[in-house]
Amino acid sequence: MKIRNYKKLEVAKNPHGVNVFKLYDKETALIMHLVLKAGESLKPHITPVDVAFYVLEGKPTIMVGNEKIQVTKDDIIESPKDIIHCIYNETENDVRVLVMKLPKPTTKTKIL
């Protein structure tokens, strides 16, 4: 059994310049723990695989395609592959989101 706590992991390098921690990185899937401070956001991007976002804390605004909606703790949001998406923290509190890429991408994400 392997157990990981994001608080004990190093921040993973990423093109968004935010705190991302790789919790699970295998051929079959990639699961990351994303922490956005007040006012932080990802850059709009397109991934070559389906992505699911599970909100652990806070009220992030999530954009998938042309929809942009504020969601809350315990919501799960699906983003189909090859669709522009983004996560914004437009609140004063931290936002924590599990980002699950299924299957793990074999080609790079396209930052817009």
MMTF fields as JSON, N, C-alpha, C and O atoms, coordinates in Angstrom:
{
  "mmtfVersion": "1.0.0",
  "mmtfProducer": "UNKNOWN",
  "numBonds": 447,
  "numAtoms": 448,
  "numGroups": 112,
  "numChains": 1,
  "numModels": 1,
  "chainsPerModel": [1],
  "groupsPerChain": [112],
  "chainIdList": ["A"],
  "bondAtomList": [4, 2, 8, 6, 12, 10, 16, 14, 20, 18, 24, 22, 28, 26, 32, 30, 36, 34, 40, 38, 44, 42, 48, 46, 52, 50, 56, 54, 60, 58, 64, 62, 68, 66, 72, 70, 76, 74, 80, 78, 84, 82, 88, 86, 92, 90, 96, 94, 100, 98, 104, 102, 108, 106, 112, 110, 116, 114, 120, 118, 124, 122, 128, 126, 132, 130, 136, 134, 140, 138, 144, 142, 148, 146, 152, 150, 156, 154, 160, 158, 164, 162, 168, 166, 172, 170, 176, 174, 180, 178, 184, 182, 188, 186, 192, 190, 196, 194, 200, 198, 204, 202, 208, 206, 212, 210, 216, 214, 220, 218, 224, 222, 228, 226, 232, 230, 236, 234, 240, 238, 244, 242, 248, 246, 252, 250, 256, 254, 260, 258, 264, 262, 268, 266, 272, 270, 276, 274, 280, 278, 284, 282, 288, 286, 292, 290, 296, 294, 300, 298, 304, 302, 308, 306, 312, 310, 316, 314, 320, 318, 324, 322, 328, 326, 332, 330, 336, 334, 340, 338, 344, 342, 348, 346, 352, 350, 356, 354, 360, 358, 364, 362, 368, 366, 372, 370, 376, 374, 380, 378, 384, 382, 388, 386, 392, 390, 396, 394, 400, 398, 404, 402, 408, 406, 412, 410, 416, 414, 420, 418, 424, 422, 428, 426, 432, 430, 436, 434, 440, 438, 444, 442],
  "bondOrderList": [1, 1, 1, 1, 1, 1, 1, 1, 1, 1, 1, 1, 1, 1, 1, 1, 1, 1, 1, 1, 1, 1, 1, 1, 1, 1, 1, 1, 1, 1, 1, 1, 1, 1, 1, 1, 1, 1, 1, 1, 1, 1, 1, 1, 1, 1, 1, 1, 1, 1, 1, 1, 1, 1, 1, 1, 1, 1, 1, 1, 1, 1, 1, 1, 1, 1, 1, 1, 1, 1, 1, 1, 1, 1, 1, 1, 1, 1, 1, 1, 1, 1, 1, 1, 1, 1, 1, 1, 1, 1, 1, 1, 1, 1, 1, 1, 1, 1, 1, 1, 1, 1, 1, 1, 1, 1, 1, 1, 1, 1, 1],
  "groupList": [{"groupName": "MET", "atomNameList": ["N", "CA", "C", "O"], "elementList": ["N", "C", "C", "O"], "formalChargeList": [0, 0, 0, 0], "bondAtomList": [1, 0, 2, 1, 3, 2], "bondOrderList": [1, 1, 2], "singleLetterCode": "M", "chemCompType": "L-PEPTIDE LINKING"}, {"groupName": "LYS", "atomNameList": ["N", "CA", "C", "O"], "elementList": ["N", "C", "C", "O"], "formalChargeList": [0, 0, 0, 0], "bondAtomList": [1, 0, 2, 1, 3, 2], "bondOrderList": [1, 1, 2], "singleLetterCode": "K", "chemCompType": "L-PEPTIDE LINKING"}, {"groupName": "ILE", "atomNameList": ["N", "CA", "C", "O"], "elementList": ["N", "C", "C", "O"], "formalChargeList": [0, 0, 0, 0], "bondAtomList": [1, 0, 2, 1, 3, 2], "bondOrderList": [1, 1, 2], "singleLetterCode": "I", "chemCompType": "L-PEPTIDE LINKING"}, {"groupName": "ARG", "atomNameList": ["N", "CA", "C", "O"], "elementList": ["N", "C", "C", "O"], "formalChargeList": [0, 0, 0, 0], "bondAtomList": [1, 0, 2, 1, 3, 2], "bondOrderList": [1, 1, 2], "singleLetterCode": "R", "chemCompType": "L-PEPTIDE LINKING"}, {"groupName": "ASN", "atomNameList": ["N", "CA", "C", "O"], "elementList": ["N", "C", "C", "O"], "formalChargeList": [0, 0, 0, 0], "bondAtomList": [1, 0, 2, 1, 3, 2], "bondOrderList": [1, 1, 2], "singleLetterCode": "N", "chemCompType": "L-PEPTIDE LINKING"}, {"groupName": "TYR", "atomNameList": ["N", "CA", "C", "O"], "elementList": ["N", "C", "C", "O"], "formalChargeList": [0, 0, 0, 0], "bondAtomList": [1, 0, 2, 1, 3, 2], "bondOrderList": [1, 1, 2], "singleLetterCode": "Y", "chemCompType": "L-PEPTIDE LINKING"}, {"groupName": "LEU", "atomNameList": ["N", "CA", "C", "O"], "elementList": ["N", "C", "C", "O"], "formalChargeList": [0, 0, 0, 0], "bondAtomList": [1, 0, 2, 1, 3, 2], "bondOrderList": [1, 1, 2], "singleLetterCode": "L", "chemCompType": "L-PEPTIDE LINKING"}, {"groupName": "GLU", "atomNameList": ["N", "CA", "C", "O"], "elementList": ["N", "C", "C", "O"], "formalChargeList": [0, 0, 0, 0], "bondAtomList": [1, 0, 2, 1, 3, 2], "bondOrderList": [1, 1, 2], "singleLetterCode": "E", "chemCompType": "L-PEPTIDE LINKING"}, {"groupName": "VAL", "atomNameList": ["N", "CA", "C", "O"], "elementList": ["N", "C", "C", "O"], "formalChargeList": [0, 0, 0, 0], "bondAtomList": [1, 0, 2, 1, 3, 2], "bondOrderList": [1, 1, 2], "singleLetterCode": "V", "chemCompType": "L-PEPTIDE LINKING"}, {"groupName": "ALA", "atomNameList": ["N", "CA", "C", "O"], "elementList": ["N", "C", "C", "O"], "formalChargeList": [0, 0, 0, 0], "bondAtomList": [1, 0, 2, 1, 3, 2], "bondOrderList": [1, 1, 2], "singleLetterCode": "A", "chemCompType": "L-PEPTIDE LINKING"}, {"groupName": "PRO", "atomNameList": ["N", "CA", "C", "O"], "elementList": ["N", "C", "C", "O"], "formalChargeList": [0, 0, 0, 0], "bondAtomList": [1, 0, 2, 1, 3, 2], "bondOrderList": [1, 1, 2], "singleLetterCode": "P", "chemCompType": "L-PEPTIDE LINKING"}, {"groupName": "HIS", "atomNameList": ["N", "CA", "C", "O"], "elementList": ["N", "C", "C", "O"], "formalChargeList": [0, 0, 0, 0], "bondAtomList": [1, 0, 2, 1, 3, 2], "bondOrderList": [1, 1, 2], "singleLetterCode": "H", "chemCompType": "L-PEPTIDE LINKING"}, {"groupName": "GLY", "atomNameList": ["N", "CA", "C", "O"], "elementList": ["N", "C", "C", "O"], "formalChargeList": [0, 0, 0, 0], "bondAtomList": [1, 0, 2, 1, 3, 2], "bondOrderList": [1, 1, 2], "singleLetterCode": "G", "chemCompType": "PEPTIDE LINKING"}, {"groupName": "PHE", "atomNameList": ["N", "CA", "C", "O"], "elementList": ["N", "C", "C", "O"], "formalChargeList": [0, 0, 0, 0], "bondAtomList": [1, 0, 2, 1, 3, 2], "bondOrderList": [1, 1, 2], "singleLetterCode": "F", "chemCompType": "L-PEPTIDE LINKING"}, {"groupName": "ASP", "atomNameList": ["N", "CA", "C", "O"], "elementList": ["N", "C", "C", "O"], "formalChargeList": [0, 0, 0, 0], "bondAtomList": [1, 0, 2, 1, 3, 2], "bondOrderList": [1, 1, 2], "singleLetterCode": "D", "chemCompType": "L-PEPTIDE LINKING"}, {"groupName": "THR", "atomNameList": ["N", "CA", "C", "O"], "elementList": ["N", "C", "C", "O"], "formalChargeList": [0, 0, 0, 0], "bondAtomList": [1, 0, 2, 1, 3, 2], "bondOrderList": [1, 1, 2], "singleLetterCode": "T", "chemCompType": "L-PEPTIDE LINKING"}, {"groupName": "SER", "atomNameList": ["N", "CA", "C", "O"], "elementList": ["N", "C", "C", "O"], "formalChargeList": [0, 0, 0, 0], "bondAtomList": [1, 0, 2, 1, 3, 2], "bondOrderList": [1, 1, 2], "singleLetterCode": "S", "chemCompType": "L-PEPTIDE LINKING"}, {"groupName": "GLN", "atomNameList": ["N", "CA", "C", "O"], "elementList": ["N", "C", "C", "O"], "formalChargeList": [0, 0, 0, 0], "bondAtomList": [1, 0, 2, 1, 3, 2], "bondOrderList": [1, 1, 2], "singleLetterCode": "Q", "chemCompType": "L-PEPTIDE LINKING"}, {"groupName": "CYS", "atomNameList": ["N", "CA", "C", "O"], "elementList": ["N", "C", "C", "O"], "formalChargeList": [0, 0, 0, 0], "bondAtomList": [1, 0, 2, 1, 3, 2], "bondOrderList": [1, 1, 2], "singleLetterCode": "C", "chemCompType": "L-PEPTIDE LINKING"}],
  "groupTypeList": [0, 1, 2, 3, 4, 5, 1, 1, 6, 7, 8, 9, 1, 4, 10, 11, 12, 8, 4, 8, 13, 1, 6, 5, 14, 1, 7, 15, 9, 6, 2, 0, 11, 6, 8, 6, 1, 9, 12, 7, 16, 6, 1, 10, 11, 2, 15, 10, 8, 14, 8, 9, 13, 5, 8, 6, 7, 12, 1, 10, 15, 2, 0, 8, 12, 4, 7, 1, 2, 17, 8, 15, 1, 14, 14, 2, 2, 7, 16, 10, 1, 14, 2, 2, 11, 18, 2, 5, 4, 7, 15, 7, 4, 14, 8, 3, 8, 6, 8, 0, 1, 6, 10, 1, 10, 15, 15, 1, 15, 1, 2, 6],
  "groupIdList": [1, 2, 3, 4, 5, 6, 7, 8, 9, 10, 11, 12, 13, 14, 15, 16, 17, 18, 19, 20, 21, 22, 23, 24, 25, 26, 27, 28, 29, 30, 31, 32, 33, 34, 35, 36, 37, 38, 39, 40, 41, 42, 43, 44, 45, 46, 47, 48, 49, 50, 51, 52, 53, 54, 55, 56, 57, 58, 59, 60, 61, 62, 63, 64, 65, 66, 67, 68, 69, 70, 71, 72, 73, 74, 75, 76, 77, 78, 79, 80, 81, 82, 83, 84, 85, 86, 87, 88, 89, 90, 91, 92, 93, 94, 95, 96, 97, 98, 99, 100, 101, 102, 103, 104, 105, 106, 107, 108, 109, 110, 111, 112],
  "secStructList": [7, 7, 7, 7, 7, 4, 4, 4, 1, 7, 7, 7, 7, 7, 6, 6, 7, 1, 3, 3, 3, 3, 3, 3, 3, 7, 1, 1, 7, 3, 3, 3, 3, 3, 3, 3, 7, 6, 6, 7, 5, 7, 7, 7, 3, 3, 7, 1, 1, 3, 3, 3, 3, 3, 3, 3, 3, 1, 7, 7, 3, 3, 3, 3, 6, 6, 3, 3, 3, 3, 7, 7, 6, 6, 7, 3, 3, 3, 3, 7, 6, 6, 1, 3, 3, 3, 3, 3, 7, 7, 1, 1, 1, 7, 3, 3, 3, 3, 3, 3, 3, 3, 1, 7, 7, 1, 1, 7, 7, 3, 3, 7],
  "xCoordList": [0.843, 0.0, 0.891, 1.874, 0.525, 1.225, 0.256, -0.894, 0.739, -0.075, 0.68, 1.868, -0.024, 0.581, -0.326, -1.552, 0.307, -0.407, 0.185, 1.401, -0.642, -0.128, 0.753, 1.653, 0.508, 1.29, 2.743, 3.606, 3.004, 4.368, 5.067, 6.205, 4.396, 4.954, 5.499, 5.089, 6.42, 6.926, 5.944, 5.234, 5.921, 5.087, 5.622, 6.824, 4.724, 5.114, 5.232, 4.394, 6.262, 6.405, 5.22, 4.788, 4.7, 3.558, 3.536, 4.066, 2.934, 2.93, 2.003, 2.0, 1.221, 0.263, 0.847, 0.29, 1.972, 2.595, 1.814, 1.888, 1.063, 0.279, 0.739, 1.524, 0.246, 0.634, -0.13, -1.345, 0.603, 0.053, 0.918, 2.146, 0.268, 0.964, 0.496, -0.704, 1.428, 1.068, 0.839, 1.77, -0.399, -0.744, -0.61, -0.231, -0.924, -0.929, -0.472, -1.072, 0.586, 1.153, 1.559, 2.692, 0.622, 0.836, 0.451, -0.076, 0.713, 0.343, -1.156, -1.591, -1.943, -3.392, -4.107, -5.227, -3.485, -4.159, -3.165, -2.07, -3.578, -2.813, -3.79, -4.792, -3.486, -4.339, -3.479, -2.449, -3.937, -3.183, -4.051, -5.27, -3.404, -4.069, -3.686, -2.513, -4.672, -4.466, -4.894, -5.981, -4.023, -4.354, -4.262, -3.199, -5.379, -5.404, -5.666, -6.676, -4.758, -4.946, -5.933, -6.261, -6.393, -7.333, -6.79, -5.652, -7.61, -7.235, -6.415, -6.191, -5.956, -5.165, -6.07, -7.249, -5.491, -6.233, -5.253, -4.059, -5.778, -5.012, -5.1, -5.951, -4.233, -4.363, -5.349, -5.323, -6.209, -7.096, -6.251, -5.22, -6.704, -5.929, -6.841, -8.004, -6.269, -6.976, -6.148, -4.951, -6.771, -6.065, -6.538, -7.686, -5.634, -5.972, -6.731, -6.953, -7.13, -7.885, -9.007, -8.999, -9.971, -11.025, -10.424, -9.447, -11.022, -10.569, -11.789, -12.862, -11.606, -12.646, -12.05, -10.918, -12.829, -12.421, -13.323, -14.547, -12.724, -13.493, -13.106, -11.942, -14.076, -13.808, -13.711, -14.664, -12.548, -12.302, -12.611, -13.054, -12.37, -12.544, -12.757, -12.158, -13.613, -13.802, -14.894, -15.66, -14.927, -15.941, -15.265, -15.36, -14.586, -13.933, -14.942, -16.058, -14.534, -15.299, -14.605, -13.4, -15.361, -14.789, -15.398, -16.614, -14.524, -14.955, -14.681, -13.575, -15.697, -15.571, -16.281, -17.491, -15.52, -16.108, -16.561, -15.777, -17.823, -18.332, -19.163, -19.823, -19.135, -19.823, -18.824, -17.723, -19.204, -18.359, -19.264, -20.13, -19.055, -19.969, -19.178, -18.169, -19.645, -19.05, -19.627, -20.84, -18.751, -19.151, -18.704, -18.1, -18.997, -18.694, -18.178, -18.147, -17.78, -17.225, -18.096, -19.325, -17.421, -18.027, -18.692, -19.31, -18.58, -19.042, -17.954, -16.763, -18.373, -17.446, -17.877, -19.056, -16.905, -17.169, -16.414, -15.228, -17.079, -16.445, -16.077, -16.851, -14.887, -14.444, -13.974, -12.954, -14.707, -14.304, -12.964, -12.566, -12.287, -11.007, -11.199, -12.278, -10.124, -10.068, -11.012, -11.363, -11.428, -12.292, -11.512, -10.856, -11.577, -10.916, -11.543, -12.764, -10.692, -11.197, -10.22, -9.07, -10.711, -9.907, -10.56, -11.766, -9.74, -10.245, -9.773, -8.599, -10.708, -10.422, -10.796, -11.785, -10.017, -10.415, -10.715, -9.814, -11.973, -12.415, -12.924, -13.663, -12.517, -12.954, -11.764, -10.636, -12.033, -10.989, -10.37, -9.405, -10.92, -10.455, -9.732, -9.905, -8.915, -8.236, -9.251, -10.346, -8.847, -9.607, -8.698, -7.524, -9.253, -8.494, -9.332, -10.509, -8.7, -9.404, -8.536, -7.336, -9.145, -8.475, -8.707, -9.844, -7.633, -7.712, -7.317, -6.201, -8.234, -7.996, -8.014, -9.026, -6.892, -6.792, -6.829, -5.964, -7.872, -8.131, -8.381, -9.352, -7.561, -6.3, -5.22, -5.431, -4.079, -2.972, -2.626, -2.505, -2.465, -2.163, -0.791, 0.169, -0.741, 0.547, 1.081, 2.212, 0.243, 0.687, 0.484, -0.233, 1.119, 1.103, -0.22, -0.961, -0.482, -1.61, -1.289, -0.137, -2.31, -2.127, -2.577, -3.765, -1.601, -1.899, -2.286, -1.608, -3.372, -3.844, -3.438, -3.748],
  "yCoordList": [-1.173, 0.0, 1.239, 1.319, 2.2, 3.478, 4.556, 4.605, 5.415, 6.509, 7.803, 7.912, 8.786, 10.091, 11.175, 11.092, 12.185, 13.362, 14.547, 14.735, 15.341, 16.436, 17.387, 18.013, 17.502, 18.405, 17.961, 18.748, 16.698, 16.165, 16.064, 15.6, 16.494, 16.416, 17.77, 18.811, 17.747, 18.981, 19.467, 18.677, 20.776, 21.348, 20.868, 20.937, 20.383, 19.918, 21.124, 22.025, 21.134, 22.201, 22.139, 21.063, 23.323, 23.376, 24.729, 25.705, 24.805, 26.053, 27.128, 28.263, 26.778, 27.714, 28.528, 29.557, 28.065, 28.778, 28.731, 29.663, 27.651, 27.488, 26.227, 25.445, 26.035, 24.873, 23.627, 23.526, 22.689, 21.419, 20.304, 20.379, 19.287, 18.157, 16.882, 16.61, 16.098, 14.841, 13.765, 13.339, 13.341, 12.296, 10.906, 9.952, 10.802, 9.5, 9.742, 10.536, 9.061, 9.255, 7.901, 7.453, 7.263, 5.937, 6.001, 7.012, 4.938, 4.885, 5.045, 5.588, 4.58, 4.541, 5.817, 6.056, 6.646, 7.861, 8.817, 8.43, 10.07, 11.109, 11.854, 12.394, 11.877, 12.577, 13.602, 13.277, 14.848, 15.936, 16.688, 16.775, 17.222, 18.045, 19.482, 19.849, 20.29, 21.677, 22.599, 22.452, 23.55, 24.548, 25.927, 26.334, 26.632, 27.989, 28.967, 28.866, 29.911, 30.99, 32.007, 31.943, 32.927, 33.958, 34.665, 35.135, 34.739, 35.432, 34.624, 35.088, 33.436, 32.617, 31.853, 31.632, 31.454, 30.644, 29.861, 30.156, 28.873, 28.187, 29.031, 29.915, 28.764, 29.365, 28.497, 27.275, 29.093, 28.26, 27.28, 27.651, 26.025, 25.005, 23.882, 23.775, 23.056, 21.913, 20.671, 20.649, 19.635, 18.378, 17.313, 17.328, 16.39, 15.361, 14.171, 13.17, 14.284, 13.218, 13.844, 15.048, 13.023, 13.489, 13.902, 13.314, 14.917, 15.394, 15.493, 15.923, 15.088, 15.27, 16.114, 15.889, 17.09, 17.961, 17.653, 17.71, 17.329, 17.101, 18.178, 18.279, 18.984, 20.113, 19.621, 19.065, 19.837, 19.449, 20.574, 20.333, 21.811, 22.964, 24.214, 24.367, 25.099, 26.383, 26.372, 25.419, 27.49, 27.688, 28.181, 29.36, 27.28, 27.697, 27.957, 27.439, 28.76, 28.934, 28.083, 28.214, 27.219, 26.307, 26.591, 26.706, 26.7, 26.906, 25.616, 25.076, 25.148, 24.015, 24.441, 24.664, 24.553, 25.049, 26.485, 27.337, 26.761, 28.129, 28.298, 29.323, 27.293, 27.39, 27.763, 27.213, 28.692, 29.108, 29.238, 30.111, 28.35, 28.258, 28.13, 27.427, 28.817, 28.639, 27.362, 27.153, 26.522, 25.254, 25.254, 26.219, 24.186, 24.158, 22.79, 21.843, 22.711, 21.489, 20.276, 20.328, 19.19, 17.892, 17.818, 16.804, 18.876, 18.794, 18.115, 18.289, 17.345, 16.782, 17.308, 17.279, 17.783, 18.414, 17.646, 17.359, 17.309, 16.584, 17.545, 18.434, 17.352, 18.125, 17.133, 16.467, 17.032, 16.088, 16.473, 17.637, 15.501, 15.774, 16.757, 16.871, 17.453, 18.395, 19.586, 20.215, 19.905, 21.059, 22.028, 21.601, 23.305, 24.304, 24.289, 24.22, 24.355, 24.432, 25.206, 25.44, 25.599, 26.417, 26.415, 26.207, 26.65, 26.791, 28.14, 28.49, 28.892, 30.21, 30.229, 29.615, 30.923, 31.193, 32.686, 33.51, 33.005, 34.396, 34.767, 35.738, 33.979, 34.218, 34.653, 34.741, 34.921, 35.334, 34.145, 34.311, 32.947, 31.755, 30.808, 30.875, 29.924, 28.906, 27.982, 27.752, 27.467, 26.449, 25.237, 25.368, 24.055, 22.81, 21.885, 21.644, 21.374, 20.549, 19.35, 19.495, 18.168, 17.009, 17.067, 17.197, 16.972, 16.976, 15.583, 15.132, 14.901, 13.518, 13.449, 13.743, 13.059, 12.897, 11.404, 10.636, 11.025, 9.607, 9.323, 9.838, 8.537, 7.988, 9.068, 10.195, 8.704, 9.656, 10.066, 9.208, 11.366, 11.824, 11.339, 11.253, 11.032, 10.654, 11.776, 11.717, 12.809, 14.005, 15.209, 15.133, 16.311, 17.48, 18.23, 18.222, 18.882, 19.801, 21.051, 21.481, 21.63, 22.836, 24.042, 24.214, 24.877, 26.093, 27.18, 27.371, 27.885, 28.929, 30.309, 31.31],
  "zCoordList": [0.0, 0.0, 0.0, 0.737, -0.841, -0.866, -0.409, -0.845, 0.472, 0.984, 0.735, 1.038, 0.177, -0.079, 0.498, 0.425, 1.07, 1.546, 0.811, 0.825, 0.176, -0.645, 0.156, -0.404, 1.452, 2.291, 2.432, 2.819, 2.117, 2.225, 0.876, 0.803, -0.196, -1.544, -1.98, -1.465, -2.925, -3.515, -4.577, -5.199, -4.769, -5.82, -7.166, -7.425, -8.016, -9.353, -10.286, -10.255, -11.102, -12.096, -13.044, -13.456, -13.384, -14.291, -14.99, -14.457, -16.172, -16.939, -16.363, -16.842, -15.344, -14.778, -13.622, -13.239, -13.069, -11.969, -10.667, -9.867, -10.446, -9.222, -8.497, -9.033, -7.281, -6.495, -6.944, -6.768, -7.522, -7.975, -7.378, -7.398, -6.856, -6.249, -6.937, -6.985, -7.471, -8.136, -7.077, -6.395, -6.955, -6.0, -6.609, -5.929, -7.893, -8.573, -9.994, -10.719, -10.394, -11.727, -12.291, -12.116, -12.966, -13.563, -15.042, -15.506, -15.769, -17.187, -17.391, -18.407, -16.44, -16.605, -16.21, -16.661, -15.376, -14.908, -14.264, -13.857, -14.183, -13.503, -12.604, -13.072, -11.293, -10.338, -9.608, -9.016, -9.67, -9.06, -8.061, -8.211, -7.054, -6.049, -6.337, -6.26, -6.668, -7.075, -5.935, -5.375, -5.601, -4.588, -5.238, -5.706, -5.259, -5.802, -4.673, -3.977, -4.493, -3.526, -4.119, -5.303, -3.297, -3.747, -4.981, -4.984, -6.034, -7.261, -8.24, -9.358, -7.876, -8.8, -9.755, -9.478, -10.888, -11.851, -12.708, -12.75, -13.378, -14.414, -15.672, -15.774, -16.617, -17.944, -18.725, -18.586, -19.536, -20.353, -21.173, -21.734, -21.232, -21.937, -22.426, -22.037, -23.288, -23.866, -23.596, -23.883, -23.046, -22.797, -23.791, -24.236, -24.129, -25.103, -24.51, -25.191, -23.232, -22.556, -21.741, -21.484, -21.336, -20.449, -19.105, -18.641, -18.492, -17.183, -16.274, -16.697, -15.016, -14.005, -12.882, -12.455, -12.41, -11.313, -10.116, -10.231, -8.979, -7.751, -6.753, -6.364, -6.336, -5.452, -4.005, -3.458, -3.404, -2.021, -1.041, 0.082, -1.484, -0.6, -1.448, -2.513, -0.964, -1.627, -2.683, -2.825, -3.425, -4.465, -5.747, -6.088, -6.451, -7.69, -8.798, -8.777, -9.752, -10.977, -12.029, -12.247, -12.675, -13.66, -15.018, -15.166, -16.006, -17.384, -18.165, -18.137, -18.849, -19.771, -21.049, -21.05, -22.139, -23.379, -23.195, -22.777, -23.505, -23.357, -22.083, -21.907, -21.188, -19.907, -18.812, -18.761, -17.939, -16.826, -15.608, -15.557, -14.616, -13.478, -12.181, -12.127, -11.134, -9.813, -9.207, -9.208, -8.698, -8.097, -6.633, -6.164, -5.928, -4.503, -4.07, -4.855, -2.82, -2.233, -2.556, -2.49, -2.904, -3.212, -4.577, -4.9, -5.394, -6.786, -7.619, -7.361, -8.613, -9.594, -10.961, -11.314, -11.711, -12.998, -14.065, -13.899, -15.155, -16.258, -17.377, -17.732, -17.924, -19.082, -20.146, -19.966, -21.246, -22.3, -22.92, -22.889, -23.471, -24.127, -25.278, -25.859, -25.583, -26.704, -26.565, -27.563, -25.325, -25.054, -24.161, -23.211, -24.456, -23.617, -22.228, -22.086, -21.202, -19.836, -18.961, -19.335, -17.781, -16.88, -15.5, -15.37, -14.469, -13.1, -12.569, -12.683, -11.986, -11.429, -9.951, -9.551, -9.15, -7.778, -7.684, -7.533, -7.774, -7.732, -6.344, -6.182, -5.336, -3.962, -3.113, -3.598, -1.846, -0.897, -0.167, 0.578, -0.375, 0.335, -0.617, -1.834, -0.038, -0.845, -1.499, -0.987, -2.644, -3.369, -3.522, -3.87, -3.256, -3.465, -4.344, -4.076, -5.397, -6.379, -6.744, -6.978, -6.791, -7.377, -8.874, -9.329, -9.634, -11.095, -11.555, -11.298, -12.235, -12.664, -14.179, -14.815, -14.748, -16.2, -16.489, -16.067, -17.231, -17.461, -18.929, -19.484, -19.572, -19.074, -19.035, -19.482, -18.498, -18.455, -19.885, -20.76, -20.133, -21.501, -21.981, -21.214, -23.255, -23.87, -24.753, -25.236, -24.959, -25.678, -24.765, -23.767, -25.116, -24.247, -24.271, -25.254, -23.134, -23.023, -23.826, -23.886, -24.442, -25.238, -24.409, -24.135, -24.013, -23.271, -24.272, -25.281, -23.99, -24.91, -24.419, -25.065]
}
